[in-house]
Amino acid sequence: MAKKKTKNKKPSERWKKYKISGNNIERAKTCPKCGPGMFLAVHKDRLYCGHCHYTEFLKK
């Protein structure tokens, strides 16, 4: 029996959610339902939480 092929998972890039400007740390927007540990994913028309499926639509 042949081994099943597996896809490699993309690692979390959590360091991209923080920006340092001077002495301040700027964090990306977090989910209001899940709390400060869960960041919202940025799409072209919305912000989305993959954990609780919270969605904020961006205005055009």
Secondary structure, 3 states (H helix, E strand, C coil): CCCCCCCCCCCCCHHHHEEEECCEEEECCEECCCEEEEECEECCCEEECCCCCCEEECCC
